[in-house]
Amino acid sequence: MAIKLGVSACVVGEKVRFDSGHKRSHFVSEELNPFVEYVPVCPEMAVGLGVPRPTIRLLDRGEEIGIRLVDSKDADIDHTDKMVEFSKATAERLADMELCGYVVCAKSPTCGMERVKVYRENGYVASEKIGVGLYTAELMNRMPWLPIEEDGRLNDPVLKENFVFRVFALHDMYQSMSDGITRKAIIDFHSRYKLVLMAHSPTDYKELGAFVAKIADYEIDEFFAEYRTRFMQAIAHRASRKNNTNVLMHLQGYFKRDLDKQQKAELAGLIESYRKGTMPLLAPLTLINHHLQQNPDQYLEKQSYLNPYPESLRLRYGL
């Protein structure tokens, strides 16, 4: 089953921007394309703003009125209520679709995820205001578990890897529950992601482990809803070099009886080179996967940390 990925329509090349243009992302449109089913949305077109159209902006109208979405040249033309209504309804609809991620258009007053300009009545930018696009704010509010990233930030290899990893992890979670949400399905899923959690957030690894241990105390749908949010927020923390090194050393321990002295030294050397930053994460992981093929281990073979997404995406080359 294809992974459902929400996306700002302009990011996949639809000419829906105010100037009749688009902001097509090569990574989203080409590299991710074989693995996902896009759910494109342009909030501005959806609420009746045509192409081409006047630009719009977020305007701070004071504490009583708040931030409004208005025409850039005529602040009396206010699109806020219509946009909020559309955003709430769409976020509700998407929440029922098992959406696995969302790529939004940076800086947009409707779709931007962070650092969207908020203007004052005098026309200057309110530098102390941290703006979020009205549509994306509703997505984040309704689906706090959903991986959301801006198109421009996906040019950063670390941010890109973390986003794609979270998308595939959420898809894996939904696939694991395809026959029904059960305690066994959740426990099995959690078991496969233990090393992932160790790398991304040791604190959450411990806390989620304790939470899963009490699964019998909860109504299963209630438990799944909370687990999904807590798990996805945990892996939103990017895995540090220190935490990855600890996981690699943990993996190394599984082979202490299977490798000879030279093989142990080779693996230890690659892990140390990664720790120092002279080798990418892929180097020790490739060797560990090789040793796992030669010395099968049922627990390790299921660990998502070793193969979190298709190798063809080449995302671990820059880590």
Contacts in CASP RR format, 6 or more apart in sequence:
PFRMAT RR
TARGET T0000
AUTHOR 0000-0000-0000
METHOD contacts of the structure
MODEL  1
MAIKLGVSACVVGEKVRFDSGHKRSHFVSEELNPFVEYVPVCPEMAVGLG
VPRPTIRLLDRGEEIGIRLVDSKDADIDHTDKMVEFSKATAERLADMELC
GYVVCAKSPTCGMERVKVYRENGYVASEKIGVGLYTAELMNRMPWLPIEE
DGRLNDPVLKENFVFRVFALHDMYQSMSDGITRKAIIDFHSRYKLVLMAH
SPTDYKELGAFVAKIADYEIDEFFAEYRTRFMQAIAHRASRKNNTNVLMH
LQGYFKRDLDKQQKAELAGLIESYRKGTMPLLAPLTLINHHLQQNPDQYL
EKQSYLNPYPESLRLRYGL
1 175 0 8 1.000
2 35 0 8 1.000
2 36 0 8 1.000
2 37 0 8 1.000
3 35 0 8 1.000
3 36 0 8 1.000
3 37 0 8 1.000
3 100 0 8 1.000
3 167 0 8 1.000
3 168 0 8 1.000
3 171 0 8 1.000
4 36 0 8 1.000
4 37 0 8 1.000
4 39 0 8 1.000
4 97 0 8 1.000
4 98 0 8 1.000
4 99 0 8 1.000
4 100 0 8 1.000
4 101 0 8 1.000
5 32 0 8 1.000
5 36 0 8 1.000
5 37 0 8 1.000
5 38 0 8 1.000
5 39 0 8 1.000
5 99 0 8 1.000
5 100 0 8 1.000
5 101 0 8 1.000
5 102 0 8 1.000
5 103 0 8 1.000
5 167 0 8 1.000
6 38 0 8 1.000
6 39 0 8 1.000
6 40 0 8 1.000
6 41 0 8 1.000
6 94 0 8 1.000
6 99 0 8 1.000
6 101 0 8 1.000
6 102 0 8 1.000
6 103 0 8 1.000
7 28 0 8 1.000
7 38 0 8 1.000
7 39 0 8 1.000
7 40 0 8 1.000
7 41 0 8 1.000
7 102 0 8 1.000
7 103 0 8 1.000
7 104 0 8 1.000
8 23 0 8 1.000
8 40 0 8 1.000
8 41 0 8 1.000
8 42 0 8 1.000
8 103 0 8 1.000
8 104 0 8 1.000
8 105 0 8 1.000
8 108 0 8 1.000
8 111 0 8 1.000
8 151 0 8 1.000
9 16 0 8 1.000
9 40 0 8 1.000
9 41 0 8 1.000
9 42 0 8 1.000
9 45 0 8 1.000
10 16 0 8 1.000
10 17 0 8 1.000
10 21 0 8 1.000
10 22 0 8 1.000
10 23 0 8 1.000
10 24 0 8 1.000
10 42 0 8 1.000
10 105 0 8 1.000
11 22 0 8 1.000
11 23 0 8 1.000
11 24 0 8 1.000
11 25 0 8 1.000
11 28 0 8 1.000
11 29 0 8 1.000
11 103 0 8 1.000
11 104 0 8 1.000
11 105 0 8 1.000
11 151 0 8 1.000
12 24 0 8 1.000
12 25 0 8 1.000
12 28 0 8 1.000
12 29 0 8 1.000
12 38 0 8 1.000
12 40 0 8 1.000
13 22 0 8 1.000
13 23 0 8 1.000
13 24 0 8 1.000
13 29 0 8 1.000
14 22 0 8 1.000
14 40 0 8 1.000
14 42 0 8 1.000
15 21 0 8 1.000
15 22 0 8 1.000
15 51 0 8 1.000
16 22 0 8 1.000
16 42 0 8 1.000
16 44 0 8 1.000
16 45 0 8 1.000
16 51 0 8 1.000
17 23 0 8 1.000
17 51 0 8 1.000
18 44 0 8 1.000
18 51 0 8 1.000
18 52 0 8 1.000
18 53 0 8 1.000
18 54 0 8 1.000
18 55 0 8 1.000
18 56 0 8 1.000
19 52 0 8 1.000
20 51 0 8 1.000
20 52 0 8 1.000
23 105 0 8 1.000
23 151 0 8 1.000
25 103 0 8 1.000
25 151 0 8 1.000
25 152 0 8 1.000
25 154 0 8 1.000
27 154 0 8 1.000
27 155 0 8 1.000
27 160 0 8 1.000
28 103 0 8 1.000
28 151 0 8 1.000
28 154 0 8 1.000
31 313 0 8 1.000
32 164 0 8 1.000
32 313 0 8 1.000
35 310 0 8 1.000
35 313 0 8 1.000
36 167 0 8 1.000
39 94 0 8 1.000
39 97 0 8 1.000
39 99 0 8 1.000
41 90 0 8 1.000
41 135 0 8 1.000
43 83 0 8 1.000
43 86 0 8 1.000
43 87 0 8 1.000
43 90 0 8 1.000
43 110 0 8 1.000
43 111 0 8 1.000
43 134 0 8 1.000
43 135 0 8 1.000
44 50 0 8 1.000
44 53 0 8 1.000
44 56 0 8 1.000
44 110 0 8 1.000
45 51 0 8 1.000
46 86 0 8 1.000
46 90 0 8 1.000
47 79 0 8 1.000
47 82 0 8 1.000
47 83 0 8 1.000
47 86 0 8 1.000
49 56 0 8 1.000
49 79 0 8 1.000
54 71 0 8 1.000
54 72 0 8 1.000
54 73 0 8 1.000
54 74 0 8 1.000
54 77 0 8 1.000
55 71 0 8 1.000
55 72 0 8 1.000
55 73 0 8 1.000
56 69 0 8 1.000
56 70 0 8 1.000
56 71 0 8 1.000
56 72 0 8 1.000
56 79 0 8 1.000
56 109 0 8 1.000
56 110 0 8 1.000
57 69 0 8 1.000
57 70 0 8 1.000
57 72 0 8 1.000
57 109 0 8 1.000
57 117 0 8 1.000
57 119 0 8 1.000
58 67 0 8 1.000
58 68 0 8 1.000
58 69 0 8 1.000
58 109 0 8 1.000
58 116 0 8 1.000
58 117 0 8 1.000
58 118 0 8 1.000
58 119 0 8 1.000
58 131 0 8 1.000
58 133 0 8 1.000
58 134 0 8 1.000
59 67 0 8 1.000
59 68 0 8 1.000
59 69 0 8 1.000
59 70 0 8 1.000
59 75 0 8 1.000
59 118 0 8 1.000
59 119 0 8 1.000
59 120 0 8 1.000
59 121 0 8 1.000
60 66 0 8 1.000
60 67 0 8 1.000
60 118 0 8 1.000
60 119 0 8 1.000
60 120 0 8 1.000
60 121 0 8 1.000
60 126 0 8 1.000
60 129 0 8 1.000
61 67 0 8 1.000
61 68 0 8 1.000
61 121 0 8 1.000
67 118 0 8 1.000
67 129 0 8 1.000
67 131 0 8 1.000
68 75 0 8 1.000
68 78 0 8 1.000
68 80 0 8 1.000
69 78 0 8 1.000
69 79 0 8 1.000
69 80 0 8 1.000
69 83 0 8 1.000
69 109 0 8 1.000
69 110 0 8 1.000
69 134 0 8 1.000
70 76 0 8 1.000
70 77 0 8 1.000
70 78 0 8 1.000
70 79 0 8 1.000
70 80 0 8 1.000
71 77 0 8 1.000
71 78 0 8 1.000
71 79 0 8 1.000
75 121 0 8 1.000
80 134 0 8 1.000
83 110 0 8 1.000
83 134 0 8 1.000
83 135 0 8 1.000
84 134 0 8 1.000
84 138 0 8 1.000
86 135 0 8 1.000
87 110 0 8 1.000
87 134 0 8 1.000
87 135 0 8 1.000
87 137 0 8 1.000
87 138 0 8 1.000
87 139 0 8 1.000
88 138 0 8 1.000
88 142 0 8 1.000
90 135 0 8 1.000
90 138 0 8 1.000
91 138 0 8 1.000
91 139 0 8 1.000
91 141 0 8 1.000
91 142 0 8 1.000
91 143 0 8 1.000
92 142 0 8 1.000
94 139 0 8 1.000
94 142 0 8 1.000
94 143 0 8 1.000
95 142 0 8 1.000
95 143 0 8 1.000
98 174 0 8 1.000
99 143 0 8 1.000
99 146 0 8 1.000
100 146 0 8 1.000
100 147 0 8 1.000
100 167 0 8 1.000
100 168 0 8 1.000
100 170 0 8 1.000
100 171 0 8 1.000
100 174 0 8 1.000
101 146 0 8 1.000
101 147 0 8 1.000
101 148 0 8 1.000
101 166 0 8 1.000
101 167 0 8 1.000
101 170 0 8 1.000
102 136 0 8 1.000
102 139 0 8 1.000
102 146 0 8 1.000
102 147 0 8 1.000
102 148 0 8 1.000
102 149 0 8 1.000
103 148 0 8 1.000
103 149 0 8 1.000
103 150 0 8 1.000
103 151 0 8 1.000
103 154 0 8 1.000
104 111 0 8 1.000
104 112 0 8 1.000
104 113 0 8 1.000
104 135 0 8 1.000
104 136 0 8 1.000
104 139 0 8 1.000
104 148 0 8 1.000
104 149 0 8 1.000
104 150 0 8 1.000
104 151 0 8 1.000
105 111 0 8 1.000
105 112 0 8 1.000
105 150 0 8 1.000
105 151 0 8 1.000
106 112 0 8 1.000
106 113 0 8 1.000
106 150 0 8 1.000
106 151 0 8 1.000
106 152 0 8 1.000
106 153 0 8 1.000
107 115 0 8 1.000
107 116 0 8 1.000
107 117 0 8 1.000
108 116 0 8 1.000
108 133 0 8 1.000
109 116 0 8 1.000
109 117 0 8 1.000
109 133 0 8 1.000
109 134 0 8 1.000
110 133 0 8 1.000
110 134 0 8 1.000
110 135 0 8 1.000
110 136 0 8 1.000
111 133 0 8 1.000
111 135 0 8 1.000
111 136 0 8 1.000
112 132 0 8 1.000
112 133 0 8 1.000
112 136 0 8 1.000
112 150 0 8 1.000
113 132 0 8 1.000
113 133 0 8 1.000
113 136 0 8 1.000
113 140 0 8 1.000
113 148 0 8 1.000
113 149 0 8 1.000
113 150 0 8 1.000
114 130 0 8 1.000
114 131 0 8 1.000
114 132 0 8 1.000
114 150 0 8 1.000
115 130 0 8 1.000
115 131 0 8 1.000
116 131 0 8 1.000
116 132 0 8 1.000
116 133 0 8 1.000
117 125 0 8 1.000
117 131 0 8 1.000
118 125 0 8 1.000
118 126 0 8 1.000
118 129 0 8 1.000
118 130 0 8 1.000
118 131 0 8 1.000
119 125 0 8 1.000
119 126 0 8 1.000
120 126 0 8 1.000
132 140 0 8 1.000
136 148 0 8 1.000
139 146 0 8 1.000
139 148 0 8 1.000
140 146 0 8 1.000
140 148 0 8 1.000
144 229 0 8 1.000
144 233 0 8 1.000
145 170 0 8 1.000
145 228 0 8 1.000
145 229 0 8 1.000
145 231 0 8 1.000
145 232 0 8 1.000
145 233 0 8 1.000
146 170 0 8 1.000
146 232 0 8 1.000
147 163 0 8 1.000
147 166 0 8 1.000
147 167 0 8 1.000
147 170 0 8 1.000
147 232 0 8 1.000
147 236 0 8 1.000
149 159 0 8 1.000
149 163 0 8 1.000
153 159 0 8 1.000
153 160 0 8 1.000
154 160 0 8 1.000
154 163 0 8 1.000
157 315 0 8 1.000
157 317 0 8 1.000
157 318 0 8 1.000
157 319 0 8 1.000
158 238 0 8 1.000
158 318 0 8 1.000
158 319 0 8 1.000
159 238 0 8 1.000
160 315 0 8 1.000
161 315 0 8 1.000
161 316 0 8 1.000
161 318 0 8 1.000
161 319 0 8 1.000
162 235 0 8 1.000
162 236 0 8 1.000
162 238 0 8 1.000
162 239 0 8 1.000
164 309 0 8 1.000
164 313 0 8 1.000
164 315 0 8 1.000
165 235 0 8 1.000
165 308 0 8 1.000
165 309 0 8 1.000
165 315 0 8 1.000
166 232 0 8 1.000
166 235 0 8 1.000
166 236 0 8 1.000
168 308 0 8 1.000
168 309 0 8 1.000
169 193 0 8 1.000
169 196 0 8 1.000
169 232 0 8 1.000
169 235 0 8 1.000
169 304 0 8 1.000
169 308 0 8 1.000
170 228 0 8 1.000
170 232 0 8 1.000
172 189 0 8 1.000
172 192 0 8 1.000
172 304 0 8 1.000
173 189 0 8 1.000
173 228 0 8 1.000
173 231 0 8 1.000
176 185 0 8 1.000
176 186 0 8 1.000
176 188 0 8 1.000
176 189 0 8 1.000
177 185 0 8 1.000
177 186 0 8 1.000
177 189 0 8 1.000
177 224 0 8 1.000
179 185 0 8 1.000
181 220 0 8 1.000
181 221 0 8 1.000
181 224 0 8 1.000
182 220 0 8 1.000
183 215 0 8 1.000
183 216 0 8 1.000
183 220 0 8 1.000
186 212 0 8 1.000
186 215 0 8 1.000
186 220 0 8 1.000
186 223 0 8 1.000
186 224 0 8 1.000
186 227 0 8 1.000
187 212 0 8 1.000
187 215 0 8 1.000
190 208 0 8 1.000
190 209 0 8 1.000
190 212 0 8 1.000
190 227 0 8 1.000
190 231 0 8 1.000
191 302 0 8 1.000
192 302 0 8 1.000
192 303 0 8 1.000
192 304 0 8 1.000
193 231 0 8 1.000
193 235 0 8 1.000
193 303 0 8 1.000
193 304 0 8 1.000
193 305 0 8 1.000
194 205 0 8 1.000
194 303 0 8 1.000
195 247 0 8 1.000
195 250 0 8 1.000
195 251 0 8 1.000
195 303 0 8 1.000
195 304 0 8 1.000
195 305 0 8 1.000
195 306 0 8 1.000
196 235 0 8 1.000
196 303 0 8 1.000
196 304 0 8 1.000
196 305 0 8 1.000
196 308 0 8 1.000
197 204 0 8 1.000
197 205 0 8 1.000
197 208 0 8 1.000
197 231 0 8 1.000
197 234 0 8 1.000
197 235 0 8 1.000
198 205 0 8 1.000
198 243 0 8 1.000
198 246 0 8 1.000
198 247 0 8 1.000
198 250 0 8 1.000
199 239 0 8 1.000
199 240 0 8 1.000
199 243 0 8 1.000
199 244 0 8 1.000
199 246 0 8 1.000
199 247 0 8 1.000
199 305 0 8 1.000
200 234 0 8 1.000
200 235 0 8 1.000
200 236 0 8 1.000
200 237 0 8 1.000
200 238 0 8 1.000
200 239 0 8 1.000
200 243 0 8 1.000
201 234 0 8 1.000
201 235 0 8 1.000
201 237 0 8 1.000
202 243 0 8 1.000
204 230 0 8 1.000
204 233 0 8 1.000
204 234 0 8 1.000
204 237 0 8 1.000
205 234 0 8 1.000
207 230 0 8 1.000
208 227 0 8 1.000
208 230 0 8 1.000
208 231 0 8 1.000
208 234 0 8 1.000
211 226 0 8 1.000
211 227 0 8 1.000
211 230 0 8 1.000
212 227 0 8 1.000
215 223 0 8 1.000
218 226 0 8 1.000
241 274 0 8 1.000
241 275 0 8 1.000
241 277 0 8 1.000
242 275 0 8 1.000
244 274 0 8 1.000
244 281 0 8 1.000
245 271 0 8 1.000
245 274 0 8 1.000
245 275 0 8 1.000
247 305 0 8 1.000
248 271 0 8 1.000
248 274 0 8 1.000
248 284 0 8 1.000
248 285 0 8 1.000
248 288 0 8 1.000
249 271 0 8 1.000
251 288 0 8 1.000
251 300 0 8 1.000
252 264 0 8 1.000
252 267 0 8 1.000
252 268 0 8 1.000
252 271 0 8 1.000
252 288 0 8 1.000
254 297 0 8 1.000
254 300 0 8 1.000
255 263 0 8 1.000
255 264 0 8 1.000
255 267 0 8 1.000
255 288 0 8 1.000
255 291 0 8 1.000
255 295 0 8 1.000
256 264 0 8 1.000
258 291 0 8 1.000
258 294 0 8 1.000
258 295 0 8 1.000
259 267 0 8 1.000
259 291 0 8 1.000
259 295 0 8 1.000
263 291 0 8 1.000
266 287 0 8 1.000
267 284 0 8 1.000
267 287 0 8 1.000
267 288 0 8 1.000
267 291 0 8 1.000
270 279 0 8 1.000
270 283 0 8 1.000
270 284 0 8 1.000
270 287 0 8 1.000
271 284 0 8 1.000
273 279 0 8 1.000
273 283 0 8 1.000
273 284 0 8 1.000
274 280 0 8 1.000
274 281 0 8 1.000
274 283 0 8 1.000
274 284 0 8 1.000
280 316 0 8 1.000
280 317 0 8 1.000
280 318 0 8 1.000
280 319 0 8 1.000
281 316 0 8 1.000
281 318 0 8 1.000
281 319 0 8 1.000
282 316 0 8 1.000
282 317 0 8 1.000
282 318 0 8 1.000
282 319 0 8 1.000
285 306 0 8 1.000
285 316 0 8 1.000
288 306 0 8 1.000
289 306 0 8 1.000
289 307 0 8 1.000
292 300 0 8 1.000
292 301 0 8 1.000
292 306 0 8 1.000
300 306 0 8 1.000
309 315 0 8 1.000
END
